[in-house]
Amino acid sequence: MNGSTPAASTAGNAFDPAADFAVAVDYSLSFASPVGGLGIGFGIGEDIDGANSAGVALLTSSGSPIAFGGAARVNDVNQSPQLISVPATNTARLIASYQSATGNVTLGVSTNGDDTPEGTTTFNGIQNSWDGGLLLASFFLRSDNTLGSGWTAGTASAVFSNFHVISGTPVAVPEPATLMLAAAGLAALVIRSMHGCGKRMAYFRAGGR
């Protein structure tokens, strides 16, 4: 998307894997009488199913933030999940960066609202095992079968805002509907890799409106 929120966007953008880039999005979670597990996250990938992708997620249990972590897939095969050593919080900034020379994808969290993560994890060379397609960003909320216990009661609100390009130059996506990375895939990547899989609740994508 080319705006700070999905509603404010009028076009989709992607990134050429031949060049470095970094992107970020803010989130804020709030709850009322929550019971069960819920996860949100942000990452990058190159296909509609999330078969080649990597993302950072926050996992919560009954409204309490538990941990940040990163996970990835290569050809739809889950890679080993990695914890990010930042105290979990229901408000923060999620950051994803890509290095073309190495194929590294680095995932991080900033809890003070700037673009310098306080903790990161890197999937070294992972893009070298992908298909070489355009890279898109996705952010999501997921509530089924996370932390071994799906969402069962109460309400939860996840507000994503201030999506922005930290560095790099996006290119216009000619067909956002077909080139997008659906959050269903990325959500499954992060949550299934760490705690099982389930159904998508809602998604927004950075590949178009």
C-alpha positions as CSV (number, residue, x, y, z in Angstrom):
1,M,0.0,0.0,0.0
2,N,1.1,3.6,-0.5
3,G,-0.5,5.1,2.5
4,S,-0.1,4.9,6.2
5,T,-3.2,2.6,6.5
6,P,-5.0,0.3,4.1
7,A,-8.0,2.7,3.9
8,A,-5.6,5.6,3.0
9,S,-3.9,3.7,0.2
10,T,-4.7,4.0,-3.5
11,A,-2.1,1.7,-5.0
12,G,0.1,-1.3,-4.2
13,N,3.8,-1.5,-4.0
14,A,6.4,-4.3,-3.8
15,F,10.2,-4.5,-3.6
16,D,12.7,-5.8,-6.0
17,P,14.8,-8.5,-4.3
18,A,17.9,-7.1,-6.1
19,A,17.9,-4.1,-3.7
20,D,18.0,-3.6,0.1
21,F,14.9,-2.3,1.9
22,A,13.3,-2.0,5.3
23,V,9.7,-1.5,6.3
24,A,7.8,-1.0,9.5
25,V,4.3,-0.9,11.0
26,D,2.9,0.2,14.4
27,Y,0.3,-1.8,16.2
28,S,-1.9,-1.4,19.3
29,L,-3.8,-4.2,21.0
30,S,-6.7,-3.8,23.4
31,F,-8.9,-6.3,25.1
32,A,-12.2,-6.7,27.0
33,S,-12.6,-9.9,29.1
34,P,-10.3,-11.9,26.9
35,V,-9.9,-15.7,27.1
36,G,-7.5,-17.6,24.9
37,G,-4.6,-17.1,22.6
38,L,-4.2,-14.5,19.9
39,G,-1.3,-13.4,17.7
40,I,-0.5,-10.5,15.5
41,G,2.5,-10.1,13.1
42,F,4.2,-8.4,10.2
43,G,6.7,-9.7,7.6
44,I,7.6,-10.1,4.0
45,G,7.3,-12.7,1.3
46,E,6.8,-13.4,-2.4
47,D,3.7,-15.5,-2.9
48,I,0.0,-15.7,-2.1
49,D,0.2,-18.7,0.2
50,G,3.2,-17.5,2.3
51,A,5.2,-20.5,1.1
52,N,8.3,-18.3,0.9
53,S,8.1,-15.7,3.6
54,A,9.4,-14.5,7.0
55,G,7.7,-12.6,9.7
56,V,7.8,-11.3,13.3
57,A,4.8,-12.0,15.6
58,L,3.6,-11.1,19.1
59,L,1.8,-13.9,20.9
60,T,-0.7,-13.2,23.7
61,S,-2.7,-15.3,26.1
62,S,-6.0,-13.9,27.6
63,G,-4.9,-10.4,26.8
64,S,-1.4,-10.7,28.3
65,P,1.6,-10.3,25.9
66,I,3.8,-13.4,26.1
67,A,6.7,-13.1,23.6
68,F,7.9,-11.8,20.3
69,G,9.3,-14.3,17.8
70,G,10.2,-14.8,14.2
71,A,9.5,-17.6,11.8
72,A,10.0,-18.4,8.2
73,R,9.1,-20.8,5.4
74,V,11.0,-22.1,2.3
75,N,8.8,-23.8,-0.3
76,D,6.1,-24.1,2.3
77,V,8.4,-25.8,4.8
78,N,8.5,-24.2,8.2
79,Q,12.0,-23.2,9.4
80,S,13.0,-23.2,13.1
81,P,11.2,-20.4,14.9
82,Q,13.4,-17.9,16.8
83,L,12.6,-15.8,19.9
84,I,13.3,-12.1,19.9
85,S,14.6,-10.9,23.3
86,V,12.4,-7.8,23.8
87,P,9.8,-7.7,26.6
88,A,6.4,-8.3,25.1
89,T,4.0,-5.4,25.0
90,N,0.6,-4.7,23.5
91,T,1.9,-1.6,21.7
92,A,5.1,-1.4,19.6
93,R,6.6,-1.2,16.1
94,L,7.4,-4.3,14.0
95,I,10.2,-4.0,11.5
96,A,11.3,-6.2,8.7
97,S,14.5,-5.6,6.6
98,Y,16.0,-7.4,3.7
99,Q,19.7,-7.5,2.5
100,S,20.1,-8.3,-1.2
101,A,23.8,-9.3,-1.1
102,T,23.2,-12.0,1.4
103,G,19.5,-12.9,1.1
104,N,19.1,-12.2,4.8
105,V,15.8,-11.2,6.3
106,T,16.0,-9.5,9.7
107,L,12.9,-9.1,11.9
108,G,12.8,-6.7,14.9
109,V,10.8,-4.9,17.4
110,S,10.9,-1.3,18.6
111,T,9.0,-0.5,21.8
112,N,9.9,3.2,21.9
113,G,8.4,4.1,18.5
114,D,11.5,4.7,16.5
115,D,12.9,2.7,13.5
116,T,15.8,1.2,15.5
117,P,14.8,-2.2,16.9
118,E,15.8,-3.1,20.4
119,G,15.8,-6.8,19.5
120,T,16.1,-8.7,16.3
121,T,16.4,-12.1,14.8
122,T,17.8,-12.9,11.3
123,F,17.1,-15.7,8.9
124,N,20.4,-15.9,7.2
125,G,20.4,-16.3,3.4
126,I,16.7,-17.4,3.4
127,Q,15.8,-15.4,0.2
128,N,18.4,-17.3,-1.7
129,S,16.2,-20.4,-1.3
130,W,13.0,-18.6,-2.5
131,D,11.9,-18.1,-6.1
132,G,13.3,-14.6,-6.7
133,G,9.9,-12.9,-7.0
134,L,8.9,-9.4,-5.9
135,L,8.8,-9.1,-2.1
136,L,5.6,-7.7,-0.4
137,A,4.7,-6.9,3.2
138,S,1.8,-8.2,5.2
139,F,0.4,-7.7,8.6
140,F,-2.3,-9.8,10.3
141,L,-4.2,-10.9,13.4
142,R,-4.8,-14.5,14.2
143,S,-6.8,-16.1,17.0
144,D,-7.2,-19.9,16.4
145,N,-5.1,-22.6,18.0
146,T,-2.3,-20.2,19.2
147,L,-0.4,-21.0,22.3
148,G,-2.2,-24.3,22.3
149,S,-5.5,-22.6,23.1
150,G,-7.6,-20.7,20.7
151,W,-9.7,-17.6,21.4
152,T,-12.8,-18.5,23.3
153,A,-14.3,-15.4,24.9
154,G,-14.2,-11.6,25.1
155,T,-13.2,-9.1,22.5
156,A,-9.9,-8.0,21.0
157,S,-9.0,-5.0,18.8
158,A,-5.8,-4.8,16.8
159,V,-5.0,-1.4,15.2
160,F,-2.2,-1.3,12.6
161,S,-1.0,2.2,11.6
162,N,1.9,4.2,10.3
163,F,3.1,1.6,7.7
164,H,6.2,3.2,6.2
165,V,9.3,2.5,4.2
166,I,12.4,3.0,6.3
167,S,14.8,2.5,3.4
168,G,14.7,1.3,-0.1
169,T,12.5,2.1,-3.1
170,P,9.2,0.3,-3.7
171,V,8.1,-0.5,-7.2
172,A,4.5,-0.3,-8.4
173,V,2.6,-3.6,-8.4
174,P,0.9,-4.0,-11.8
175,E,-1.6,-6.5,-10.5
176,P,-1.9,-6.2,-6.7
177,A,-4.7,-8.8,-6.5
178,T,-2.4,-11.5,-8.0
179,L,0.9,-10.5,-6.6
180,M,-0.1,-9.8,-3.0
181,L,1.2,-11.8,-0.1
182,A,-2.0,-12.8,1.7
183,A,-1.8,-12.6,5.5
184,A,-3.4,-16.0,5.6
185,G,-0.2,-17.4,4.5
186,L,2.1,-15.3,6.6
187,A,-0.1,-15.7,9.7
188,A,0.1,-19.5,9.2
189,L,3.8,-19.3,8.8
190,V,4.4,-17.5,12.2
191,I,1.7,-19.0,14.3
192,R,1.9,-22.5,13.0
193,S,5.7,-22.6,13.2
194,M,5.6,-21.6,16.9
195,H,2.4,-23.0,18.2
196,G,0.3,-24.9,15.7
197,C,-2.1,-23.6,13.0
198,G,-5.6,-22.4,12.6
199,K,-8.0,-20.1,10.8
200,R,-7.3,-16.5,9.7
201,M,-9.4,-13.9,11.4
202,A,-8.6,-10.8,9.4
203,Y,-5.9,-9.3,7.2
204,F,-4.6,-6.2,5.5
205,R,-1.9,-6.4,2.9
206,A,0.8,-4.0,1.8
207,G,0.6,-5.1,-1.9
208,G,-2.5,-3.1,-2.6
209,R,-5.8,-1.9,-1.2
